[in-house]
Amino acid sequence: MHNFVHIEIKVTDLGIAKSFYESVFQWKVQLSPDMSNVAFYQIDEEGELVSGAFLLTEKIPEECSIMLYINSRDITKKLDEIKSHDGQIVFSKTELPGGHGFMGRFRDPFGNLLGLWSEE
């Protein structure tokens, strides 16, 4: 299978990234003792492991060529959590045509554009 195995997200503050993603998505984030410009995270969803890193940068690019979607059981609830943790809602839960589920989009506290997807 061709699942994502590592996803890098640029941030301007590792502490805020750790707090945001742990609080909203329950990701396990560890600051690297060896590298001051990176924090690693792991997502373990029912035995499916995805790992990644937050990379410290001075400025977040305005546009990104990759759109990542995070699986969510309840998009509306998750978008409310995102907003309460200083994220910005780009658009609310929207039904995809053809019975392909639902999606919503948001920006994290650093301006990174991400999506949520759910079957219901």
N, C-alpha and C positions, 0 to 999 in steps of 0.2 A: 504494500500500500504506500501511497505517497502523501503521508501526513506531514504537517509542519513539525519539525523537531526542535527548532531554535528560532526565536524571534527577538530581534534587537530593537529597542525603542530609545530614541534620543531624549534626554531630559536635561534641565538646567539645575536641578537640585535633587540629589539622590535620596535625601531624607523625606522630601515631599512625595517623591515617586513611591518610596517604600510605604509610607502611610496611606496614600491614595489607593494603590493596588491591593494592599493587604486588607484595608477596610472595605472597599467596594467589592472586590472579587475573591477575597480570602487566599490570594496567592502567597506563597512563602518566599519572602525576599531576604537575601543575605548580602550585606555590604561586604565587599572583598577586602580581606586583611592585607592582601598583597598588592592590590591596585586601587588607588584612591579615585579613579575615574570610572568605576564600574560597580554595579550591583547585579548579582545573579538572582534569577527567580525560577521556580518550578511550579507547574500546574499539574496536579494529579487528579484527573477526573475519571473515576471508576476504572482505574488501571491504565488509562491512556496518559502517558507522561509527555509533556511539552516543556522544554526549558528555554530560557532566553536571558537577556541581559539588558539592563538600563545603562546606556552610555552617556557619561557626562559630557556636555557640550556647552559652549558659550551662547549659542543661538540655535533655535529650532528652525529648520527650513520651513518656508511658507507653504510649499507644496510637496507632496510625496507621491511617488508613482505606485505605491503598493497600498492596498486597502485591506486591512485585517478585520475580521469579524470574530467576536467572542460569543460562544454559545451562552444563551441565557434562558432559563425557564420562564421568567416573567420580565419582559422588556420594560414595561411601564414602571414596575417597582425598582428595577435596576437603574433606570434613568433618574428616578427620584433620588436614589442613593448617590449617584454620580453628581447630581446638582448640589446635594448637601455636603459633598466633599470637594467643592470648588471646581467641579467639571462644568462644561457648557454643553447644553443640548443643542445639536444641530437640527435634527428633526425627530419627532416622536415616533412611536410604534406605527409602522405602515405595512399593510398587507402586500405581499408580492404577488404578481399575477400567476395564474396557472397552478395555484395551490402549493407554491414553493415556500410557504412559511411567512414569517414577518421579520422586519428589520427596523432598526433605529440607528441613529448616528450621534456621536458626541465628540467633544474635544476634552482631553485630560487637562490638568492644570498647566501643562506646558504648551498646549495648543496642538498636540498630536491628534489627528483625526482617526477615530476608530469606529467600528460598527458593532452592533449587537444583532444576533439572529436567534430566532426560536421557531419551533414547529407550530406553536399556538399563539 
